[in-house]
């Protein structure tokens, strides 16, 4: 087992337009003293040009000029910061329905999603949509941040009513749990420090929760999955290079190569050019096998009894990303880890087509077998992309459902 301590949390923020996502993130950065002096000065200048008395902390994440001029977030803004307890990678995602695909991008690698709700408006359509994306992507932790509590007099009843409504929707989506936090991003209540204005709330401030929430399971504890990225020939010997995306491998392990099903044994492991007795996810390594079979880029090397599902019929939940609609009968490419195969769209869950930002269900038939895991089991080997064969553009993001 790997002894590396996981001390980085990747999280995303989402919410309806004007719920205060960017202000919340800006307050988080500002109050945790993660803002450089020149950044804060730039925000002060832009705020003053708008006639605002105080710095608009939302500008700390609304980094694009077009966003600053319009006062909205139209792209995913990534920020990196740290506290003495943990490092953070955050993605501030757009609130507009037409940018749902951007939220999918931001949340696809997140271990936690903060869904914001305006306390005055409660749960709205975009709140439900963002919760659906979090459920679709199997984000391990969800925080419901009820923002603008200062504008509803910090009333406990308002907070509890919103939490109850969201809980009902979460249950329908299959979200196992969520953590509600009442905040005021503008004033700073319960963002970094606990608020004295809501003594009825006994839970942690947002940053306190982010610092202490358990972060992902050790990937080396999962079944071994090694997608081959390169075949390196060293004289008569072949090495297979790539990233061990989950599990661990050791010299002497019996392995299976998919989709051929051929068995072999690991005779050597190289990590950064140095021989090693074992490798652990997520290390990039090279393997040498006892049998110099026909192993190529895109093959999957696995070990142990927990084998992936070998199939040509792929069922999945999807978010359509492209402006070009996806229709039944479309011939596409499916990219899974390092493997790309031809496929045809067989079914769209009864829909005539999927348009940009649509969430739906899909069934594809691939020309060659794929070694898939259920997305609920592995976000790395259960995810795939549907590609336009004409120009290589990404059409759809898929999460395999093999149940």
C-alpha positions in Angstrom: 0.0 0.0 0.0 1.2 3.5 -0.8 2.3 5.6 2.2 1.7 8.9 0.5 -0.5 11.2 2.5 -3.4 12.7 0.5 -3.3 16.4 1.5 -4.9 18.1 -1.5 -8.6 18.6 -2.0 -10.0 19.3 -5.4 -13.4 21.0 -5.2 -15.9 22.8 -7.4 -18.4 25.5 -6.8 -21.8 25.6 -8.6 -25.0 27.5 -8.3 -27.6 29.6 -10.1 -26.7 33.0 -11.6 -26.2 35.6 -8.9 -26.2 33.1 -6.1 -22.8 34.4 -5.2 -20.4 31.7 -6.2 -17.5 34.0 -7.2 -18.0 36.1 -4.1 -17.9 33.1 -1.9 -14.7 31.9 -3.5 -13.2 35.4 -3.4 -14.1 35.6 0.3 -12.6 32.2 0.9 -9.3 33.3 -0.7 -9.3 36.7 0.9 -10.1 35.7 4.5 -7.7 32.7 4.3 -5.0 35.2 3.3 -4.4 33.4 0.0 -4.6 36.6 -2.2 -1.4 38.3 -3.4 -1.2 42.1 -2.8 -1.1 42.9 -6.5 -4.2 40.8 -7.1 -6.1 42.5 -4.4 -5.0 45.9 -5.7 -6.2 45.1 -9.2 -9.6 44.1 -7.7 -9.8 47.4 -5.8 -9.1 49.3 -9.0 -11.7 47.5 -11.1 -14.2 47.9 -8.2 -13.5 51.6 -7.9 -14.0 52.0 -11.7 -17.5 50.5 -11.2 -18.3 53.0 -8.4 -18.1 50.4 -5.6 -16.9 51.4 -2.2 -15.5 48.1 -1.2 -13.5 45.5 -3.3 -15.7 43.1 -5.2 -14.2 39.8 -4.1 -15.9 38.0 -7.0 -13.3 39.5 -9.3 -10.7 37.3 -7.7 -12.2 34.4 -9.7 -13.8 36.2 -12.6 -10.4 36.4 -14.2 -11.4 36.9 -17.9 -11.8 40.5 -19.1 -15.2 39.7 -20.7 -16.4 38.3 -17.4 -15.3 41.3 -15.4 -17.0 43.7 -17.9 -20.2 41.7 -17.8 -20.1 40.9 -14.1 -20.8 37.2 -14.7 -18.8 33.9 -14.8 -18.7 32.4 -18.2 -15.9 29.9 -17.9 -14.3 27.6 -15.3 -11.9 29.7 -13.1 -9.3 27.5 -11.4 -7.5 28.7 -8.3 -4.9 27.1 -6.0 -4.5 28.0 -2.4 -3.4 26.4 0.9 -3.8 26.6 4.6 -1.6 25.0 7.2 -3.9 21.9 7.2 -4.4 21.2 3.4 -3.8 22.3 -0.1 -6.8 23.1 -2.4 -7.5 23.2 -6.1 -10.9 24.9 -6.7 -12.9 25.3 -9.8 -15.5 28.1 -9.9 -18.0 26.9 -12.5 -20.6 28.9 -14.4 -24.2 29.2 -13.3 -26.0 29.6 -16.6 -27.9 26.6 -18.0 -26.0 26.9 -21.3 -22.7 26.3 -19.5 -23.7 23.1 -17.7 -21.0 21.4 -19.7 -18.5 23.7 -18.0 -19.7 22.5 -14.6 -19.2 18.9 -15.8 -15.6 19.9 -16.7 -14.9 21.5 -13.3 -16.6 18.8 -11.2 -15.4 15.7 -13.2 -12.2 15.5 -11.1 -13.6 17.1 -7.9 -13.9 15.2 -4.6 -16.3 17.8 -3.3 -18.9 20.2 -4.8 -20.2 23.3 -3.1 -23.7 24.0 -4.4 -24.8 27.5 -3.6 -28.4 28.6 -3.0 -29.6 32.2 -2.6 -31.4 32.2 0.8 -34.0 34.5 -0.7 -34.9 32.3 -3.6 -34.3 28.8 -2.2 -33.9 25.7 -4.4 -34.4 26.7 -8.1 -34.1 24.8 -11.4 -30.3 25.3 -11.7 -29.8 24.1 -8.1 -31.6 20.9 -9.0 -29.5 20.7 -12.2 -26.2 21.2 -10.5 -27.2 18.6 -7.9 -28.0 16.2 -10.7 -24.5 16.8 -12.2 -22.9 16.1 -8.8 -24.9 12.9 -8.6 -24.1 11.9 -12.2 -20.4 12.4 -11.7 -20.5 10.6 -8.3 -18.8 13.5 -6.5 -18.0 11.9 -3.1 -19.0 15.0 -1.0 -21.6 17.7 -1.5 -21.9 20.9 0.5 -25.2 22.9 0.3 -24.1 26.5 1.0 -27.2 28.6 1.7 -25.8 32.1 0.9 -26.9 35.6 1.6 -28.2 34.7 5.0 -27.7 38.4 5.9 -30.5 39.3 3.5 -33.0 37.1 5.3 -32.1 38.3 8.8 -30.1 35.1 9.6 -33.3 33.3 10.1 -33.0 29.6 11.1 -36.4 28.8 9.7 -35.3 30.0 6.2 -32.2 27.8 6.3 -34.1 24.7 7.5 -36.8 25.1 4.9 -34.2 25.2 2.1 -32.3 22.2 3.5 -35.5 20.2 3.7 -36.4 20.9 0.1 -32.9 20.1 -1.1 -32.9 16.9 0.9 -36.0 15.7 -1.0 -34.4 16.4 -4.3 -31.1 14.8 -3.3 -32.9 11.6 -2.3 -34.6 11.4 -5.7 -31.2 11.8 -7.4 -29.5 9.2 -5.2 -27.1 11.6 -3.5 -26.1 9.6 -0.4 -25.6 12.7 1.8 -24.8 16.4 1.9 -23.6 18.9 4.4 -25.6 22.2 4.8 -23.8 25.4 5.9 -25.5 28.8 6.2 -23.2 31.5 5.0 -23.0 35.2 3.9 -20.2 35.4 1.4 -20.5 39.2 1.2 -20.0 39.7 5.0 -18.0 36.6 5.7 -20.3 34.7 8.0 -19.3 31.0 8.3 -16.9 31.1 5.3 -13.6 31.0 7.0 -14.6 31.8 10.6 -17.8 30.7 12.4 -20.4 33.4 12.6 -21.6 35.0 15.8 -24.8 36.0 14.1 -26.2 32.5 13.8 -25.7 30.9 17.2 -28.4 28.4 16.3 -26.0 26.8 13.8 -23.6 24.4 15.6 -21.7 23.0 12.5 -18.4 24.1 11.1 -17.6 27.1 8.9 -17.1 26.2 5.2 -13.3 26.3 5.3 -13.2 24.3 8.5 -15.2 21.6 6.8 -13.0 21.7 3.6 -9.9 21.3 5.8 -11.3 18.2 7.6 -13.5 16.3 5.1 -12.0 12.9 4.3 -10.2 13.0 0.9 -10.5 10.2 -1.6 -9.6 6.6 -1.0 -6.0 5.6 -1.7 -6.1 4.6 -5.4 -3.5 1.9 -4.7 -6.2 0.0 -2.6 -8.4 -0.4 -5.7 -8.1 -3.2 -8.3 -5.0 -2.9 -10.5 -5.6 -1.1 -13.8 -2.7 -0.2 -16.2 -3.7 1.2 -19.6 -0.8 0.9 -22.0 0.2 4.2 -23.4 3.5 3.4 -25.2 5.3 0.3 -26.3 9.1 0.8 -25.9 11.4 -1.6 -27.7 14.8 -2.1 -26.1 16.5 -4.5 -28.4 14.5 -7.7 -28.3 12.7 -6.7 -25.1 9.5 -4.7 -24.9 8.5 -2.4 -22.1 4.9 -1.2 -21.7 4.7 2.4 -20.4 1.8 4.3 -18.9 0.1 5.4 -15.7 -1.0 2.9 -13.1 -4.4 4.5 -12.6 -5.5 2.3 -9.7 -4.2 -0.5 -7.6 -0.6 -1.8 -7.2 1.6 -4.2 -9.2 4.6 -6.2 -8.2 7.3 -8.1 -9.9 6.1 -11.7 -10.1 2.4 -10.8 -10.3 0.3 -12.8 -12.7 -1.5 -10.3 -15.0 -4.1 -10.4 -17.8 -4.0 -8.2 -21.0 -7.3 -7.0 -22.2 -9.1 -7.3 -24.6 -7.1 -10.3 -25.8 -7.4 -12.1 -22.4 -3.8 -13.3 -22.6 -2.0 -14.1 -19.3 1.5 -13.3 -18.4 3.8 -12.4 -15.5 5.6 -9.2 -14.6 9.3 -9.7 -14.7 10.5 -6.1 -14.2 9.1 -2.7 -13.2 10.8 0.6 -13.9 9.9 3.9 -12.2 11.6 7.0 -13.6 14.2 4.8 -15.2 15.0 3.0 -12.0 14.2 -0.7 -11.3 11.5 -1.2 -8.6 9.9 -4.2 -6.9 6.5 -2.7 -6.9 4.4 0.2 -8.3 1.5 2.1 -6.8 -1.2 4.2 -8.4 -1.0 6.9 -9.6 2.7 6.3 -10.6 3.8 6.4 -14.2 5.8 3.3 -14.8 7.1 0.8 -17.4 6.4 -2.9 -17.2 8.2 -5.9 -18.7 6.3 -9.1 -19.1 7.5 -12.7 -19.4 5.6 -13.3 -22.6 6.3 -10.9 -25.4 2.8 -11.1 -26.8 0.9 -8.7 -29.0 0.4 -5.9 -26.5 -0.2 -2.5 -28.0 -1.3 1.1 -27.0 -4.8 1.0 -25.6 -4.6 -2.4 -24.1 -5.4 -2.7 -20.4 -3.1 -4.8 -18.1 -4.9 -5.9 -14.9 -4.1 -8.2 -11.9 -6.1 -10.0 -9.3 -9.6 -11.4 -9.4 -11.5 -8.1 -9.9 -11.4 -8.0 -13.6 -13.0 -5.2 -15.7 -16.1 -6.0 -17.8 -15.2 -6.8 -21.4 -18.0 -5.5 -23.6 -18.9 -4.0 -27.0 -22.3 -2.7 -25.7 -21.7 0.4 -23.6 -24.5 1.9 -21.5 -23.9 5.2 -19.8 -25.1 8.4 -18.3 -23.8 11.3 -20.3 -23.6 15.1 -20.6 -23.5 16.3 -24.2 -20.8 18.9 -24.6 -20.8 19.9 -28.2 -23.0 22.5 -30.1 -23.6 19.8 -32.7 -26.4 17.5 -31.5 -25.9 13.8 -31.1 -28.4 11.5 -32.8 -29.2 7.7 -33.0 -27.2 6.2 -35.8 -24.3 8.6 -35.6 -20.9 7.0 -36.2 -18.4 8.2 -33.6 -15.2 7.4 -31.9 -15.1 6.3 -28.2 -12.0 7.2 -26.2 -11.5 5.2 -23.0 -8.3 5.7 -21.1 -5.6 5.2 -23.9 -7.9 3.2 -26.2 -9.9 4.7 -29.1 -12.4 2.6 -31.0 -15.1 3.1 -33.6 -18.7 3.1 -32.3 -22.3 3.7 -33.4 -25.0 5.4 -31.3 -27.7 2.8 -30.8 -30.0 4.6 -28.3 -30.4 7.9 -26.5 -32.8 6.8 -23.8 -35.8 7.5 -26.0 -34.7 11.0 -26.9 -34.6 12.1 -30.5 -31.2 13.8 -29.9 -29.0 15.3 -27.3 -28.2 19.0 -27.6 -25.4 21.0 -25.9 -25.6 20.8 -22.1 -28.2 18.0 -22.1 -28.0 15.2 -19.5 -29.2 11.9 -20.7 -28.6 8.1 -21.2 -26.9 6.5 -24.1 -26.2 3.1 -25.5 -23.2 2.6 -27.9 -22.0 -0.4 -29.9 -18.3 -0.5 -30.3 -16.3 -2.1 -33.1 -13.9 -3.7 -30.6 -14.3 -4.8 -27.0 -13.5 -2.4 -24.2 -12.3 -3.3 -20.7 -14.7 -1.1 -18.7 -15.4 -0.6 -15.0 -18.7 0.8 -13.7 -18.3 4.5 -13.1 -19.7 4.1 -9.6 -16.7 1.8 -8.8 -14.0 3.8 -10.7 -14.2 7.3 -12.0 -11.0 6.8 -14.0 -11.8 3.5 -15.8 -15.5 4.1 -15.9 -15.4 7.4 -17.8 -15.1 7.9 -21.5 -15.4 10.5 -24.3 -17.4 10.4 -27.5 -15.4 11.9 -30.3 -16.4 13.3 -33.7 -14.4 11.2 -36.2 -14.4 14.0 -38.8 -12.5 16.6 -36.8 -11.6 15.0 -33.4 -13.9 17.3 -31.4 -15.2 16.1 -28.1 -19.0 15.5 -28.4 -20.1 13.8 -25.1 -18.7 12.8 -21.7 -19.9 9.4 -20.6 -20.0 7.6 -17.2 -20.4 3.8 -17.8 -23.4 2.1 -16.1 -22.8 -1.6 -16.3 -25.5 -2.7 -13.8 
